[in-house]
């Protein structure tokens, strides 16, 4: 039974390969240059069998545990390939065959990789800007009454607005789409980081600062050596929440 369970991906892949090779393609679908889908199934199945046969005991157990999921994954791809490539039940303009999809990934991998790098640059720059500005604003809100008096209402007004609602405004305000996109990402991360950093500072026990003052420390030392480290758990929660809010 365990052997059969571990070989479910192989059986599912063989079924998909047989359907891809022997069922006639629909005349509505454009013919791909190569059988990329069959190559993909063969490569993934070969890697799976290689790890299953020559891997460590822990690796083999992991492969056996993931075998049903991988088999169902191949089955879903097989059904999608039959629906699109063999019978063209969906509009071919929006649902191309898997061979054409994998073909684009192979032929345009340089262009797609370049686009991916540019996207990562925008996301990382916006995320980093949002983290730094959120931490700085939260620290200022937590330790400065004057700054809190003027900025706290602005945070409460602008923060709950979804970042996507700013799209028409930022496209007019900023000179390029790249800068506007980075600003939206920064805004999405900035608000929860600011709020939770300020809340973390507000929840610090006053005894910590009293002990630091008794030892003769300066206000700057109390802020960056006592307040900021104590509020770091809240900072990281804010950064995490902001990241999840945007990337989801």
VENVENPE-V819200 format. One record per residue. RES is the residue in one letter. PSI is psi in radians with two decimals (999 if undefined). OMEGA is omega in whole degrees, -180 to 180 (none if undefined). NEAR is the number of other ideal C-beta (glycine too) atoms within 8 Angstrom. Layout:
# VENVENPE-V819200
RES | PSI | OMEGA | NEAR
RES | PSI | OMEGA | NEAR
This chain:
# VENVENPE-V819200
X | -0.72 | 179 | 4
X | -0.66 | 179 | 6
X | -0.74 | 178 | 6
X | -0.69 | 179 | 7
X | -0.71 | -179 | 10
X | -0.39 | -179 | 10
X | 0.14 | 177 | 9
X | -0.73 | 177 | 12
X | -0.67 | 179 | 12
X | -0.78 | 179 | 10
X | -0.74 | 179 | 9
X | -0.70 | 179 | 14
X | -0.72 | 178 | 13
X | -0.70 | 177 | 8
X | -0.74 | 179 | 11
X | -0.67 | 179 | 15
X | -0.76 | 178 | 11
X | -0.77 | 179 | 8
X | -0.67 | -178 | 12
X | -0.58 | -176 | 14
X | -0.58 | -170 | 8
X | -0.36 | 174 | 5
X | 2.35 | -178 | 8
X | 2.50 | 178 | 4
X | 2.66 | 177 | 9
X | 2.43 | 178 | 10
X | -0.25 | 180 | 4
X | -0.42 | -179 | 5
X | 2.45 | 175 | 13
X | 2.45 | -179 | 7
X | 2.28 | 178 | 5
X | 2.77 | -179 | 10
X | -0.66 | -177 | 4
X | 2.90 | 178 | 7
X | 1.22 | -176 | 9
X | -0.63 | -179 | 13
X | -0.75 | 177 | 14
X | -0.70 | 177 | 10
X | -0.73 | 180 | 10
X | -0.82 | 179 | 10
X | -0.73 | -179 | 14
X | -0.75 | -178 | 10
X | -0.82 | -178 | 8
X | -0.73 | 180 | 10
X | -0.69 | 179 | 11
X | -0.73 | 178 | 8
X | -0.72 | 179 | 8
X | -0.83 | -179 | 12
X | -0.61 | 179 | 9
X | -0.82 | 177 | 9
X | -0.60 | -179 | 11
X | -0.57 | -177 | 10
X | -0.69 | -172 | 6
X | 0.08 | -179 | 4
X | 3.04 | 176 | 9
X | 2.97 | -179 | 5
X | -0.72 | 179 | 5
X | -0.69 | 179 | 6
X | -0.71 | 179 | 9
X | -0.73 | 178 | 11
X | -0.67 | 178 | 8
X | -0.69 | 178 | 8
X | -0.74 | 179 | 13
X | -0.64 | 180 | 11
X | -0.63 | -178 | 6
X | 0.00 | -177 | 8
X | -0.86 | 179 | 13
X | -0.68 | 179 | 8
X | -0.76 | 180 | 7
X | -0.65 | 178 | 13
X | -0.76 | 178 | 12
X | -0.63 | 177 | 9
X | -0.80 | 176 | 8
X | -0.67 | -180 | 14
X | -0.72 | 178 | 11
X | -0.76 | 177 | 8
X | -0.67 | 179 | 12
X | -0.79 | 179 | 13
X | -0.75 | 179 | 8
X | -0.70 | 180 | 9
X | -0.69 | 178 | 15
X | -0.74 | -178 | 11
X | -0.70 | -175 | 10
X | -0.97 | -173 | 16
X | -0.62 | -173 | 12
X | -0.67 | -176 | 12
X | -0.28 | 179 | 7
X | 0.89 | -179 | 10
X | -0.41 | 178 | 5
X | 2.77 | 178 | 8
X | 2.18 | -175 | 5
X | -0.38 | 179 | 12
X | -0.60 | -178 | 4
X | -0.29 | -179 | 5
X | 1.35 | 177 | 8
X | 2.93 | 179 | 8
X | 2.80 | 180 | 13
X | -0.55 | 177 | 13
X | -0.71 | 179 | 12
X | -0.62 | 179 | 11
X | -0.86 | 178 | 10
X | -0.54 | 178 | 12
X | -0.69 | 177 | 12
X | -0.70 | 178 | 8
X | -0.60 | -179 | 9
X | -0.81 | -174 | 8
X | -0.55 | -177 | 6
X | 0.53 | -175 | 8
X | -0.56 | 179 | 8
X | -0.79 | 179 | 6
X | -0.74 | 179 | 7
X | -0.69 | 177 | 9
X | -0.66 | 177 | 8
X | -0.74 | 177 | 8
X | -0.69 | 179 | 8
X | -0.72 | 179 | 8
X | -0.71 | 177 | 8
X | -0.67 | 178 | 8
X | -0.75 | 178 | 8
X | -0.64 | 179 | 8
X | -0.77 | 179 | 8
X | -0.80 | -177 | 12
X | -0.76 | -178 | 10
X | -0.68 | 179 | 8
X | -0.75 | 178 | 10
X | -0.71 | 179 | 15
X | -0.76 | 180 | 13
X | -0.73 | 178 | 8
X | -0.72 | 179 | 11
X | -0.69 | 179 | 16
X | -0.86 | -177 | 12
X | -0.79 | 180 | 8
X | -0.63 | 178 | 11
X | -0.74 | 179 | 18
X | -0.77 | -180 | 11
X | -0.76 | 179 | 8
X | -0.70 | 179 | 14
X | -0.71 | 177 | 19
X | -0.75 | 179 | 15
X | -0.69 | 178 | 11
X | -0.61 | -176 | 16
X | -0.51 | -173 | 14
X | -0.25 | -177 | 8
X | 2.02 | 179 | 8
X | -0.70 | 180 | 5
X | -0.78 | 178 | 6
X | -0.70 | 180 | 9
X | -0.62 | -179 | 11
X | -0.73 | -175 | 7
X | -0.57 | -171 | 8
X | -0.50 | -178 | 11
X | -0.79 | 176 | 9
X | -0.64 | 179 | 7
X | -0.68 | 178 | 8
X | -0.72 | -179 | 13
X | -0.48 | -180 | 8
X | -0.83 | -174 | 8
X | -0.53 | -174 | 8
X | -0.86 | -176 | 9
X | -0.21 | 180 | 6
X | 2.22 | 179 | 8
X | 2.45 | 180 | 4
X | -0.58 | -180 | 10
X | -0.38 | 178 | 6
X | -0.28 | 180 | 6
X | -0.07 | -173 | 11
X | -0.87 | 180 | 9
X | -0.59 | -178 | 6
X | -0.82 | -176 | 7
X | -0.50 | 178 | 11
X | -0.46 | 177 | 9
X | -0.64 | -175 | 6
X | -0.69 | -172 | 6
X | 2.62 | -174 | 9
X | -0.38 | -177 | 3
X | 2.79 | 179 | 6
X | -0.57 | -179 | 6
X | -0.82 | 179 | 7
X | -0.71 | 179 | 9
X | -0.71 | 179 | 13
X | -0.74 | 178 | 10
X | -0.66 | 179 | 12
X | -0.73 | 179 | 12
X | -0.72 | 178 | 14
X | -0.78 | 179 | 17
X | -0.68 | 180 | 13
X | -0.67 | -180 | 11
X | -0.60 | -179 | 12
X | -0.53 | -174 | 18
X | -0.80 | -172 | 13
X | -0.97 | 180 | 14
X | -0.58 | 177 | 13
X | -0.72 | 179 | 17
X | -0.86 | -176 | 16
X | -0.82 | -177 | 12
X | -0.55 | 174 | 14
X | -0.77 | 178 | 19
X | -0.71 | 178 | 13
X | -0.66 | 178 | 9
X | -0.70 | 178 | 16
X | -0.68 | 180 | 16
X | -0.45 | -178 | 7
X | 0.02 | 178 | 7
X | 2.40 | 179 | 12
X | 2.39 | 179 | 4
X | -0.40 | -180 | 6
X | -0.53 | 178 | 6
X | -0.81 | -179 | 11
X | -0.57 | 178 | 11
X | -0.72 | 178 | 8
X | -0.73 | 179 | 8
X | -0.71 | 179 | 12
X | -0.63 | 178 | 9
X | -0.60 | 179 | 6
X | 0.03 | 175 | 6
X | 0.42 | -180 | 4
X | 2.72 | 177 | 9
X | 2.98 | -180 | 5
X | -0.66 | 179 | 5
X | -0.74 | 178 | 6
X | -0.73 | 180 | 10
X | -0.60 | -179 | 13
X | -0.89 | -170 | 11
X | -0.29 | -180 | 8
X | -0.32 | -180 | 9
X | -0.96 | -175 | 14
X | -0.87 | -177 | 15
X | -0.82 | 177 | 10
X | -0.65 | -180 | 7
X | -0.49 | -179 | 10
X | -0.01 | -176 | 16
X | -0.68 | 177 | 9
X | -0.69 | 178 | 7
X | -0.64 | 178 | 13
X | -0.84 | -177 | 14
X | -0.59 | 176 | 8
X | -0.72 | 178 | 9
X | -0.76 | 178 | 16
X | -0.75 | 180 | 13
X | -0.79 | 180 | 8
X | -0.72 | 178 | 10
X | -0.69 | 179 | 17
X | -0.76 | 179 | 10
X | -0.70 | -179 | 8
X | -0.71 | -178 | 10
X | -0.91 | -171 | 11
X | -0.31 | 175 | 6
X | 999 | none | 4
